[in-house]
Amino acid sequence: MTVVGILGGTGPAGRGVAVRLAAGGHRIILGSRDPERAGTAAGALAQVVGDFVRGASNAEAAHADIVVIATPWESTMVTVRGLRESLAGKIVISMVNALAKDGPELVPLTLPRGSATAHVAAALPASRVVGAFHHLPAAQMEDLASGLESDVLVVGDDAAARRAVVELVYTAPGLRPVEVGGLALAGAVEAFTAVCITVNIRHRAHAAVRLTGLE
Ligand SMILES: NC(=O)c1ccc[n+]([C@@H]2O[C@H](COP(=O)([O-])OP(=O)(O)OC[C@H]3O[C@@H](n4cnc5c(N)ncnc54)[C@H](OP(=O)(O)O)[C@@H]3O)[C@@H](O)[C@H]2O)c1
């Protein structure tokens, strides 16, 4: 059992990850700028996963064993910089996508460091930063009966941290971890989220990523 903190955990992405990991037997601290809002969100999730999830401030969530960043890109840097000391030495998972709307489509933003994960890694030099969970449709994640069967592509330069995240994802129902490789690939992984969302808008679908040919 791992204690997982989620920064910005009150949004759809954080709630979805919380449900899947709680269903895998982990304890979740759902973080928020407003602990009361987190408590309300955690209370709603308790109907699905019991008392495995509780609400707290982002600062408290940052004290968990593993911390997931589930904030919008625009607020990610300010959020992680404020928690740098608590996050030192820890595995920090970024699921952040930097995307913009372009008419009916989503397009990836071009970031100076190539990916949001790389920016998080640069802002948290003492943390073990890994990218994962980027492509998952949040509503299907939160609904354990949705039939979601999706791959989770795991990227980052710290191979041991990457493998720890793979082990964590293995425990989550409906998710198959795929260890990809180094941080240089994070931009490609994140940018593909724009493809996934645009496909889902166009086809009114809930498609997720599943690689073929893997054992
Ligand atoms: N939605 C998806 O299907 C999905 C799937 C995979 C990855 N992602 C990625 O996951 C991240 C979160 O997605 P989301 O859809 O859950 O986003 P969201 O609902 O817009 O935001 C998530 C949470 O972030 C916090 N937040 C919002 N603005 C903030 C600010 N200015 N400063 C600090 N915290 C702020 C809020 O929590 P509090 O107000 O409680 O603090 C909010 O509930 C994004 O980077 C997205 O690209 C999303």
The ligand as an SDF file (V2000), in Angstrom:
LIG
                    3D

 48 52  0  0  0  0  0  0  0  0999 V2000
   -9.3050   15.8900  -17.6970 N   0  0  0  0  0  0  0  0  0  0  0  0
   -8.6950   14.8450  -18.2630 C   0  0  0  0  0  0  0  0  0  0  0  0
   -9.3480   13.9590  -18.8640 O   0  0  0  0  0  0  0  0  0  0  0  0
   -7.1910   14.6920  -18.1690 C   0  0  0  0  0  0  0  0  0  0  0  0
   -6.6000   13.4620  -18.4570 C   0  0  0  0  0  0  0  0  0  0  0  0
   -5.2100   13.3440  -18.3580 C   0  0  0  0  0  0  0  0  0  0  0  0
   -4.4300   14.4350  -17.9790 C   0  0  0  0  0  0  0  0  0  0  0  0
   -5.0520   15.6210  -17.7250 N   0  0  0  0  0  0  0  0  0  0  0  0
   -4.2120   16.7600  -17.2790 C   0  0  0  0  0  0  0  0  0  0  0  0
   -4.3790   16.8370  -15.8630 O   0  0  0  0  0  0  0  0  0  0  0  0
   -4.3730   18.2040  -15.4480 C   0  0  0  0  0  0  0  0  0  0  0  0
   -5.6630   18.5120  -14.7100 C   0  0  0  0  0  0  0  0  0  0  0  0
   -6.7640   18.3160  -15.5740 O   0  0  0  0  0  0  0  0  0  0  0  0
   -8.2580   18.6600  -15.0780 P   0  0  0  0  0  0  0  0  0  0  0  0
   -9.1390   18.4560  -16.2480 O   0  0  0  0  0  0  0  0  0  0  0  0
   -8.5630   17.9470  -13.8080 O   0  0  0  0  0  0  0  0  0  0  0  0
   -8.0680   20.2280  -14.7960 O   0  0  0  0  0  0  0  0  0  0  0  0
   -8.9010   21.3050  -13.9570 P   0  0  0  0  0  0  0  0  0  0  0  0
  -10.1860   20.7020  -13.5270 O   0  0  0  0  0  0  0  0  0  0  0  0
   -8.9540   22.5600  -14.7490 O   0  0  0  0  0  0  0  0  0  0  0  0
   -7.9500   21.5800  -12.7000 O   0  0  0  0  0  0  0  0  0  0  0  0
   -7.6410   20.6000  -11.7440 C   0  0  0  0  0  0  0  0  0  0  0  0
   -7.5090   21.2670  -10.3850 C   0  0  0  0  0  0  0  0  0  0  0  0
   -6.3860   22.1380  -10.3920 O   0  0  0  0  0  0  0  0  0  0  0  0
   -6.6090   23.1590   -9.4230 C   0  0  0  0  0  0  0  0  0  0  0  0
   -6.3380   24.4660  -10.0170 N   0  0  0  0  0  0  0  0  0  0  0  0
   -7.0520   25.1140  -10.9890 C   0  0  0  0  0  0  0  0  0  0  0  0
   -6.5450   26.3210  -11.2510 N   0  0  0  0  0  0  0  0  0  0  0  0
   -5.4780   26.4580  -10.4200 C   0  0  0  0  0  0  0  0  0  0  0  0
   -4.5540   27.5180  -10.1920 C   0  0  0  0  0  0  0  0  0  0  0  0
   -4.6150   28.6820  -10.8740 N   0  0  0  0  0  0  0  0  0  0  0  0
   -3.5880   27.3170   -9.2530 N   0  0  0  0  0  0  0  0  0  0  0  0
   -3.5100   26.1510   -8.5550 C   0  0  0  0  0  0  0  0  0  0  0  0
   -4.3920   25.1310   -8.7030 N   0  0  0  0  0  0  0  0  0  0  0  0
   -5.3490   25.2830   -9.6300 C   0  0  0  0  0  0  0  0  0  0  0  0
   -8.0680   23.0810   -9.0020 C   0  0  0  0  0  0  0  0  0  0  0  0
   -8.1200   22.5210   -7.7170 O   0  0  0  0  0  0  0  0  0  0  0  0
   -8.4710   23.4300   -6.4120 P   0  0  0  0  0  0  0  0  0  0  0  0
   -9.2930   24.6030   -6.8920 O   0  0  0  0  0  0  0  0  0  0  0  0
   -9.2610   22.4760   -5.5700 O   0  0  0  0  0  0  0  0  0  0  0  0
   -7.1580   23.8190   -5.8480 O   0  0  0  0  0  0  0  0  0  0  0  0
   -8.6900   22.1360  -10.0110 C   0  0  0  0  0  0  0  0  0  0  0  0
   -9.7340   21.3630   -9.4750 O   0  0  0  0  0  0  0  0  0  0  0  0
   -4.1940   19.0560  -16.7200 C   0  0  0  0  0  0  0  0  0  0  0  0
   -2.8500   19.4080  -16.8530 O   0  0  0  0  0  0  0  0  0  0  0  0
   -4.6380   18.1040  -17.8360 C   0  0  0  0  0  0  0  0  0  0  0  0
   -3.9880   18.3870  -19.0460 O   0  0  0  0  0  0  0  0  0  0  0  0
   -6.4030   15.7710  -17.7910 C   0  0  0  0  0  0  0  0  0  0  0  0
  1  2  1  0
  2  3  2  0
  2  4  1  0
  4  5  1  0
  4 48  2  0
  5  6  2  0
  6  7  1  0
  7  8  2  0
  8  9  1  0
  8 48  1  0
  9 10  1  0
  9 46  1  0
 10 11  1  0
 11 12  1  0
 11 44  1  0
 12 13  1  0
 13 14  1  0
 14 15  2  0
 14 16  1  0
 14 17  1  0
 17 18  1  0
 18 19  2  0
 18 20  1  0
 18 21  1  0
 21 22  1  0
 22 23  1  0
 23 24  1  0
 23 42  1  0
 24 25  1  0
 25 26  1  0
 25 36  1  0
 26 27  1  0
 26 35  1  0
 27 28  2  0
 28 29  1  0
 29 30  1  0
 29 35  2  0
 30 31  1  0
 30 32  2  0
 32 33  1  0
 33 34  2  0
 34 35  1  0
 36 37  1  0
 36 42  1  0
 37 38  1  0
 38 39  2  0
 38 40  1  0
 38 41  1  0
 42 43  1  0
 44 45  1  0
 44 46  1  0
 46 47  1  0
M  CHG  2   8   1  16  -1
M  END
$$$$
